[in-house]
Amino acid sequence: MEMDSTGFNPTISAEDQAKLNMQVDAYNKTLVVEGRKTQQSLGKDDFLKLLIAQLSNQDPTSPMENTEFIAQMAQFSSLEQMTNMNAEFSKLNTTLTSNSAMGTLGKTVDLDLNGVTTTGVVTAITGGASPQVQVNGMLFDMNRISTVYDN
């Protein structure tokens, strides 16, 4: 066992290495069990973690410039607002799609079913982000409607 002048041993025994490997493997398995999944993009929480890590590990003799910090905070603010706008646009899209489906209720429509056209009256609709229309007793996606007639 080698020690430097301070008495610190920089090597790890085979037994300790095996224990460490077992602990790492056990921890990694809990991540998989708990449903942790990898992401392809960074979110606002990731941005904050990076900023905190950067601030925590900066060189005290040469701290981050105020302008750099303000620029990063502005980027974070922009990211947060874009995330909020995306969520609101998703809600708006769902509302508009549902309203479009409601506009067909009681109307005669042509449905394109893979090249075959079927005509019928919309008697019911389903709600949600992907509403369906009921024509001739069967449900069809809204994108199947090729023509809507005013009765």
SEKOL-210826 format. One record per residue: x negated, y, z negated of N, C-alpha, C in turn; residue in one letter; residue number from 1. Coordinates in Angstrom, 1 decimal, decimal comma, always signed. Each point is the difference from the previous one (the first is absolute). Layout:
% residues N
{r {X; Y; Z}; {X; Y; Z}; {X; Y; Z}; "A"; NUM}
...
***
This chain:
% residues 151
{r {-0,8; -1,2; +0,0}; {+0,8; +1,2; +0,0}; {-0,9; +1,2; +0,0}; "M"; 1}
{r {+0,2; +0,9; +1,0}; {-0,8; +1,2; +0,1}; {+0,7; +1,1; -0,6}; "E"; 2}
{r {-0,8; +0,9; -0,8}; {+0,6; +1,2; -0,6}; {-0,9; +1,1; +0,4}; "M"; 3}
{r {+0,7; +1,2; +0,2}; {-0,8; +1,2; +0,3}; {-0,5; +0,6; -1,3}; "D"; 4}
{r {-0,6; +1,1; +0,1}; {-0,6; +0,7; -1,2}; {+1,0; +0,4; -1,1}; "S"; 5}
{r {+1,3; +0,1; +0,4}; {+1,0; +0,4; -1,0}; {+0,6; -1,2; -0,6}; "T"; 6}
{r {-0,3; -1,2; +0,4}; {+0,6; -1,2; -0,5}; {+1,2; -0,5; +0,7}; "G"; 7}
{r {+0,3; +0,7; +1,1}; {+1,2; -0,3; +0,8}; {-0,3; -1,1; +1,0}; "F"; 8}
{r {+0,9; -1,0; +0,0}; {-0,2; -1,2; +0,9}; {+1,0; +0,2; +1,2}; "N"; 9}
{r {-0,6; +0,3; +1,2}; {+0,9; +0,3; +1,1}; {+0,6; -1,2; +0,7}; "P"; 10}
{r {-0,4; -1,2; -0,4}; {+0,4; -1,3; +0,6}; {+1,2; -0,6; -0,8}; "T"; 11}
{r {+0,7; -0,8; +0,6}; {+1,2; -0,7; -0,7}; {-0,3; -1,5; +0,1}; "I"; 12}
{r {+0,3; -0,6; -1,1}; {-0,2; -1,5; +0,0}; {+1,1; -0,7; +0,9}; "S"; 13}
{r {-0,4; -1,2; +0,4}; {+0,9; -0,8; +0,8}; {+1,4; -0,2; -0,7}; "A"; 14}
{r {-0,1; -0,2; -1,3}; {+1,3; -0,2; -0,7}; {+0,8; +1,2; +0,0}; "E"; 15}
{r {-0,6; +1,2; -0,3}; {+0,7; +1,2; +0,0}; {+0,6; +0,3; +1,4}; "D"; 16}
{r {-0,8; -0,3; +1,0}; {+0,4; +0,3; +1,4}; {+1,2; -0,9; +0,3}; "Q"; 17}
{r {+0,0; -1,3; -0,4}; {+1,2; -0,9; +0,2}; {+1,2; +0,6; -0,7}; "A"; 18}
{r {-0,1; +0,5; -1,3}; {+1,1; +0,5; -0,7}; {+0,6; +1,2; +0,7}; "K"; 19}
{r {-0,9; +0,9; +0,5}; {+0,4; +1,2; +0,7}; {+0,7; -0,4; +1,3}; "L"; 20}
{r {-0,5; -0,9; +0,7}; {+0,7; -0,5; +1,2}; {+1,4; -0,5; -0,3}; "N"; 21}
{r {+0,1; -0,8; -1,0}; {+1,3; -0,5; -0,4}; {+1,0; +1,1; -0,4}; "M"; 22}
{r {-0,5; +1,0; -0,7}; {+0,9; +1,1; -0,4}; {+0,4; +0,8; +1,2}; "Q"; 23}
{r {-0,9; +0,3; +1,0}; {+0,3; +0,7; +1,2}; {+1,0; -0,8; +0,8}; "V"; 24}
{r {-0,2; -1,3; +0,2}; {+1,0; -0,9; +0,7}; {+1,3; +0,0; -0,7}; "D"; 25}
{r {+0,1; -0,1; -1,3}; {+1,3; +0,0; -0,7}; {+0,7; +1,3; +0,2}; "A"; 26}
{r {-0,8; +1,1; +0,0}; {+0,7; +1,4; +0,2}; {+0,5; +0,1; +1,4}; "Y"; 27}
{r {-0,8; -0,4; +1,0}; {+0,4; +0,1; +1,4}; {+1,3; -0,9; +0,2}; "N"; 28}
{r {+0,1; -1,1; -0,7}; {+1,2; -0,9; +0,2}; {+1,2; +0,7; -0,6}; "K"; 29}
{r {-0,2; +0,8; -1,1}; {+1,2; +0,7; -0,6}; {+0,5; +1,1; +1,0}; "T"; 30}
{r {-0,9; +0,5; +0,7}; {+0,4; +1,1; +1,0}; {+0,8; -0,6; +1,1}; "L"; 31}
{r {-0,3; -1,2; +0,5}; {+0,7; -0,7; +1,0}; {+1,4; -0,4; -0,6}; "V"; 32}
{r {+0,0; -0,6; -1,2}; {+1,2; -0,4; -0,6}; {+1,0; +1,1; -0,2}; "V"; 33}
{r {-0,5; +1,2; -0,4}; {+0,8; +1,1; -0,3}; {+0,5; +0,7; +1,3}; "E"; 34}
{r {-0,3; -0,5; +1,1}; {+0,5; +0,5; +1,3}; {-0,8; +1,2; +0,5}; "G"; 35}
{r {-1,2; +0,2; -0,5}; {-0,8; +1,2; +0,5}; {-0,3; -0,2; +1,5}; "R"; 36}
{r {+0,2; +1,0; +0,8}; {-0,3; -0,2; +1,4}; {-0,9; +1,2; +0,5}; "K"; 37}
{r {-0,7; -0,3; +1,0}; {-0,9; +1,0; +0,5}; {+0,8; +1,0; +0,8}; "T"; 38}
{r {-0,5; +1,2; +0,0}; {+0,6; +1,1; +0,8}; {-0,9; +0,5; +1,1}; "Q"; 39}
{r {+0,5; +0,4; +1,1}; {-0,9; +0,5; +1,1}; {-0,1; +1,5; -0,1}; "Q"; 40}
{r {+0,7; +0,7; -0,9}; {-0,1; +1,4; +0,0}; {+0,0; +0,5; -1,5}; "S"; 41}
{r {-0,5; +1,1; -0,2}; {-0,1; +0,6; -1,4}; {+1,2; +0,8; -0,3}; "L"; 42}
{r {+0,5; -0,1; -1,2}; {+1,1; +0,9; -0,4}; {-0,5; +1,0; -1,0}; "G"; 43}
{r {+1,0; +0,8; -0,5}; {-0,4; +1,1; -0,9}; {-0,7; -0,5; -1,3}; "K"; 44}
{r {+0,4; -1,2; -0,5}; {-0,6; -0,5; -1,2}; {-1,5; -0,3; +0,3}; "D"; 45}
{r {-0,2; -0,6; +1,1}; {-1,4; -0,3; +0,4}; {-0,9; +1,3; +0,1}; "D"; 46}
{r {+0,7; +1,0; +0,6}; {-0,7; +1,3; +0,2}; {-0,4; +0,5; -1,4}; "F"; 47}
{r {+0,9; +0,0; -0,9}; {-0,3; +0,5; -1,4}; {-1,1; -0,8; -0,7}; "L"; 48}
{r {+0,1; -1,4; +0,2}; {-1,1; -0,8; -0,6}; {-1,3; +0,4; +0,5}; "K"; 49}
{r {-0,1; +0,2; +1,4}; {-1,3; +0,4; +0,6}; {-0,4; +1,3; -0,5}; "L"; 50}
{r {+0,9; +1,0; -0,2}; {-0,4; +1,3; -0,5}; {-0,5; -0,1; -1,4}; "L"; 51}
{r {+0,7; -0,7; -0,8}; {-0,4; -0,2; -1,4}; {-1,4; -0,7; -0,1}; "I"; 52}
{r {-0,2; -1,0; +0,8}; {-1,3; -0,7; +0,0}; {-1,1; +1,0; +0,5}; "A"; 53}
{r {+0,3; +0,8; +0,9}; {-1,0; +1,0; +0,5}; {-0,3; +1,0; -1,1}; "Q"; 54}
{r {+1,0; +0,5; -0,7}; {-0,2; +1,0; -1,0}; {-0,8; -0,7; -1,2}; "L"; 55}
{r {+0,4; -1,2; -0,3}; {-0,6; -0,7; -1,1}; {-1,5; -0,3; +0,2}; "S"; 56}
{r {-0,4; -0,3; +1,3}; {-1,3; -0,4; +0,3}; {-0,9; +1,0; +0,7}; "N"; 57}
{r {+0,5; +1,3; -0,1}; {-0,8; +1,0; +0,7}; {-1,3; +0,3; -0,9}; "Q"; 58}
{r {-1,0; +0,6; +0,7}; {-1,2; +0,3; -0,6}; {+0,2; +1,3; -0,8}; "D"; 59}
{r {-0,2; -0,1; -1,4}; {+0,3; +1,2; -0,8}; {-0,9; +1,2; +0,3}; "P"; 60}
{r {-1,2; -0,3; +0,6}; {-0,9; +1,1; +0,4}; {+0,4; +0,7; +1,3}; "T"; 61}
{r {+0,9; -0,7; +0,7}; {+0,5; +0,6; +1,3}; {+1,5; -0,4; +0,2}; "S"; 62}
{r {+0,8; +0,6; -0,8}; {+1,5; -0,4; +0,1}; {+0,6; +0,4; +1,3}; "P"; 63}
{r {+1,2; -0,5; +0,2}; {+0,7; +0,2; +1,2}; {+0,3; +1,5; +0,1}; "M"; 64}
{r {-0,1; +0,6; +1,2}; {+0,3; +1,4; +0,2}; {+1,5; +0,2; -0,1}; "E"; 65}
{r {+0,4; +1,2; -0,5}; {+1,5; +0,3; -0,2}; {+0,7; -0,2; +1,3}; "N"; 66}
{r {-0,6; +0,5; +1,1}; {+0,7; -0,1; +1,3}; {+0,2; -1,4; +0,4}; "T"; 67}
{r {-0,9; -0,9; -0,3}; {+0,2; -1,4; +0,4}; {+1,2; -0,6; -0,8}; "E"; 68}
{r {+0,0; +0,3; -1,3}; {+1,0; -0,5; -0,9}; {+1,4; +0,6; +0,5}; "F"; 69}
{r {+0,1; +1,2; +0,3}; {+1,2; +0,6; +0,4}; {+0,5; -0,6; +1,3}; "I"; 70}
{r {-1,0; -0,2; +0,9}; {+0,4; -0,6; +1,3}; {+0,5; -1,4; -0,2}; "A"; 71}
{r {-0,6; -0,8; -0,9}; {+0,5; -1,4; -0,2}; {+1,4; +0,1; -0,7}; "Q"; 72}
{r {+0,2; +0,9; -0,9}; {+1,3; +0,1; -0,6}; {+1,1; +0,4; +1,0}; "M"; 73}
{r {-0,4; +0,9; +1,0}; {+0,9; +0,4; +1,0}; {+0,4; -1,2; +0,9}; "A"; 74}
{r {-1,0; -0,9; +0,3}; {+0,2; -1,2; +0,8}; {+0,9; -0,9; -0,8}; "Q"; 75}
{r {-0,2; -0,1; -1,3}; {+0,9; -0,9; -0,8}; {+1,4; +0,5; +0,1}; "F"; 76}
{r {+0,2; +1,3; -0,2}; {+1,3; +0,7; +0,0}; {+0,7; -0,3; +1,4}; "S"; 77}
{r {-0,8; +0,1; +1,1}; {+0,6; -0,2; +1,3}; {+0,4; -1,5; +0,1}; "S"; 78}
{r {-0,8; -0,9; -0,4}; {+0,3; -1,4; +0,0}; {+1,3; -0,3; -0,7}; "L"; 79}
{r {+0,1; +0,6; -1,2}; {+1,2; -0,3; -0,8}; {+1,3; +0,6; +0,7}; "E"; 80}
{r {-0,1; +1,2; +0,6}; {+1,1; +0,5; +0,7}; {+0,4; -0,8; +1,2}; "Q"; 81}
{r {-1,0; -0,5; +0,7}; {+0,3; -0,8; +1,2}; {+0,6; -1,3; -0,4}; "M"; 82}
{r {-0,4; -0,6; -1,1}; {+0,6; -1,2; -0,6}; {+1,5; +0,2; -0,3}; "T"; 83}
{r {+0,2; +1,1; -0,7}; {+1,4; +0,4; -0,4}; {+0,9; +0,2; +1,3}; "N"; 84}
{r {-0,6; +0,7; +1,0}; {+0,8; +0,3; +1,2}; {+0,3; -1,3; +0,7}; "M"; 85}
{r {-1,0; -0,9; +0,1}; {+0,3; -1,3; +0,6}; {+1,1; -0,8; -0,7}; "N"; 86}
{r {+0,1; +0,1; -1,3}; {+1,1; -0,7; -0,7}; {+1,3; +0,7; +0,3}; "A"; 87}
{r {+0,0; +1,3; +0,1}; {+1,3; +0,7; +0,3}; {+0,4; -0,2; +1,5}; "E"; 88}
{r {-1,0; -0,1; +0,9}; {+0,4; -0,3; +1,4}; {+0,6; -1,4; +0,1}; "F"; 89}
{r {-0,5; -0,9; -0,8}; {+0,5; -1,4; +0,1}; {+1,5; +0,0; -0,5}; "S"; 90}
{r {+0,3; +0,8; -1,0}; {+1,4; +0,1; -0,5}; {+0,8; +0,7; +1,1}; "K"; 91}
{r {-0,5; +1,0; +0,6}; {+0,8; +0,7; +1,0}; {+0,2; -0,9; +1,2}; "L"; 92}
{r {-1,0; -0,8; +0,4}; {+0,2; -1,0; +1,1}; {+1,1; -1,0; -0,3}; "N"; 93}
{r {+0,0; -0,5; -1,3}; {+1,1; -0,9; -0,4}; {+1,4; +0,6; +0,1}; "T"; 94}
{r {+0,1; +1,3; -0,5}; {+1,2; +0,7; +0,1}; {+0,5; +0,2; +1,4}; "T"; 95}
{r {-0,9; +0,5; +0,9}; {+0,4; +0,2; +1,4}; {+0,4; -1,3; +0,7}; "L"; 96}
{r {-0,7; -1,0; -0,3}; {+0,3; -1,3; +0,7}; {+1,4; -0,5; -0,5}; "T"; 97}
{r {+0,3; +0,1; -1,3}; {+1,3; -0,4; -0,6}; {+1,1; +0,9; +0,6}; "S"; 98}
{r {-0,2; +1,3; +0,1}; {+1,0; +0,9; +0,6}; {+0,2; -0,4; +1,5}; "N"; 99}
{r {-1,0; -0,3; +0,7}; {+0,1; -0,4; +1,4}; {+0,9; -1,3; +0,1}; "S"; 100}
{r {-0,2; -0,9; -0,9}; {+0,8; -1,2; +0,0}; {+1,4; +0,3; -0,3}; "A"; 101}
{r {+0,2; +0,9; -1,0}; {+1,4; +0,3; -0,4}; {+0,7; +0,7; +1,2}; "M"; 102}
{r {-0,7; +0,7; +0,9}; {+0,6; +0,6; +1,1}; {+0,5; -0,9; +1,0}; "G"; 103}
{r {-0,4; -1,3; +0,0}; {+0,5; -1,0; +0,9}; {+1,2; -0,7; -0,5}; "T"; 104}
{r {+0,4; +0,1; -1,3}; {+1,1; -0,7; -0,6}; {+1,3; +0,3; +0,8}; "L"; 105}
{r {+0,7; -1,0; +0,4}; {+1,2; +0,1; +0,8}; {-0,1; +0,3; +1,5}; "G"; 106}
{r {-1,3; +0,2; +0,4}; {-0,2; +0,3; +1,4}; {-0,3; -1,3; +0,8}; "K"; 107}
{r {+0,3; +0,0; +1,3}; {-0,4; -1,1; +0,9}; {-1,4; +0,2; +0,4}; "T"; 108}
{r {-0,8; -1,1; -0,1}; {-1,4; +0,1; +0,4}; {-0,4; -1,2; +0,9}; "V"; 109}
{r {-1,0; +0,3; +0,8}; {-0,7; -1,1; +0,8}; {-1,2; -0,4; -0,8}; "D"; 110}
{r {-0,2; -1,3; -0,1}; {-1,2; -0,5; -0,7}; {-0,8; -0,7; +1,0}; "L"; 111}
{r {-1,3; +0,2; +0,0}; {-0,9; -0,7; +0,9}; {-0,7; -1,1; -0,8}; "D"; 112}
{r {+0,4; -1,2; +0,4}; {-0,4; -1,2; -0,7}; {-1,0; -0,8; +0,9}; "L"; 113}
{r {-1,2; +0,5; +0,1}; {-1,0; -0,6; +0,9}; {+0,4; -0,1; +1,4}; "N"; 114}
{r {+0,5; +1,1; +0,5}; {+0,4; +0,0; +1,4}; {+1,5; -0,2; +0,3}; "G"; 115}
{r {+0,7; -0,5; -1,0}; {+1,4; -0,3; +0,1}; {+0,7; +1,1; -0,7}; "V"; 116}
{r {+1,0; +0,6; +0,6}; {+0,7; +1,1; -0,6}; {+1,4; -0,5; -0,5}; "T"; 117}
{r {+0,2; +0,4; -1,3}; {+1,3; -0,4; -0,7}; {+0,6; +1,3; -0,4}; "T"; 118}
{r {+1,3; +0,1; +0,2}; {+0,8; +1,2; -0,4}; {+0,9; -0,4; -1,2}; "T"; 119}
{r {+0,2; +0,9; -0,9}; {+0,9; -0,2; -1,1}; {+0,1; +1,3; -0,9}; "G"; 120}
{r {+0,9; -0,1; -1,0}; {+0,2; +1,1; -0,9}; {-0,7; -0,2; -1,3}; "V"; 121}
{r {-0,7; +1,0; -0,4}; {-0,7; -0,1; -1,3}; {+1,0; +0,1; -1,1}; "V"; 122}
{r {+0,1; -1,1; -0,8}; {+1,0; -0,1; -1,0}; {-0,6; +0,2; -1,4}; "T"; 123}
{r {-1,3; -0,2; -0,2}; {-0,7; +0,2; -1,3}; {-1,4; +0,4; +0,3}; "A"; 124}
{r {-0,7; +0,5; -1,0}; {-1,4; +0,3; +0,0}; {-0,6; -0,4; -1,3}; "I"; 125}
{r {-1,3; -0,3; +0,0}; {-0,7; -0,2; -1,3}; {-0,9; +1,3; -0,2}; "T"; 126}
{r {-0,3; +0,2; -1,2}; {-0,9; +1,2; -0,4}; {-1,4; -0,3; +0,0}; "G"; 127}
{r {-0,8; +0,9; -0,5}; {-1,4; -0,2; -0,2}; {-0,9; +0,6; +1,1}; "G"; 128}
{r {-1,3; -0,4; -0,1}; {-0,9; +0,6; +1,0}; {+0,2; -0,6; +1,4}; "A"; 129}
{r {+0,5; -1,2; +0,1}; {+0,2; -0,7; +1,3}; {+1,5; -0,4; +0,0}; "S"; 130}
{r {+0,9; +0,9; +0,3}; {+1,4; -0,4; +0,0}; {+0,4; -0,8; +1,2}; "P"; 131}
{r {+1,0; -0,8; -0,2}; {+0,5; -0,9; +1,1}; {+1,5; +0,4; +0,2}; "Q"; 132}
{r {+0,4; -0,3; +1,2}; {+1,4; +0,2; +0,4}; {+0,7; -1,3; +0,2}; "V"; 133}
{r {+1,3; -0,1; -0,4}; {+0,7; -1,3; +0,2}; {+0,9; +0,2; +1,3}; "Q"; 134}
{r {-0,2; -0,8; +1,0}; {+0,7; +0,0; +1,2}; {+0,4; -1,4; +0,3}; "V"; 135}
{r {+1,3; -0,2; +0,3}; {+0,6; -1,3; +0,3}; {-0,3; -1,0; -1,1}; "N"; 136}
{r {+0,0; +0,5; -1,3}; {-0,2; -0,9; -1,1}; {-1,5; -0,4; -0,3}; "G"; 137}
{r {-1,0; +0,6; +0,8}; {-1,4; -0,3; -0,3}; {-0,7; +1,3; -0,2}; "M"; 138}
{r {-1,1; -0,1; -0,9}; {-0,8; +1,1; -0,3}; {-1,2; +0,1; +1,0}; "L"; 139}
{r {-0,3; +1,3; +0,5}; {-1,0; +0,3; +0,9}; {-0,8; +1,2; -0,5}; "F"; 140}
{r {-1,3; +0,0; +0,3}; {-0,8; +1,2; -0,3}; {+0,4; +1,1; +0,9}; "D"; 141}
{r {-0,1; +1,3; -0,6}; {+0,3; +1,2; +0,7}; {-0,7; +0,1; +1,4}; "M"; 142}
{r {-1,2; -0,5; +0,0}; {-0,8; +0,2; +1,3}; {+0,6; -0,8; +1,1}; "N"; 143}
{r {+0,9; -0,9; -0,2}; {+0,7; -0,8; +1,0}; {+1,0; +0,8; +0,8}; "R"; 144}
{r {+0,5; +1,1; -0,6}; {+1,0; +0,8; +0,6}; {-0,6; +0,8; +1,2}; "I"; 145}
{r {+0,6; -0,3; +1,2}; {-0,5; +0,7; +1,2}; {+1,0; +1,2; +0,3}; "S"; 146}
{r {+1,3; -0,1; -0,3}; {+0,9; +1,0; +0,3}; {+1,1; +0,1; -1,1}; "T"; 147}
{r {+0,4; +1,2; -0,3}; {+1,1; +0,3; -0,9}; {+1,1; +0,7; +0,7}; "V"; 148}
{r {+1,2; -0,5; +0,0}; {+1,2; +0,6; +0,7}; {+0,9; +0,7; -1,0}; "Y"; 149}
{r {+0,5; +1,2; +0,4}; {+0,9; +0,7; -0,9}; {+1,4; -0,6; +0,3}; "D"; 150}
{r {+0,6; -0,6; -1,0}; {+1,3; -0,6; +0,2}; {+1,1; +1,0; +0,1}; "N"; 151}
***
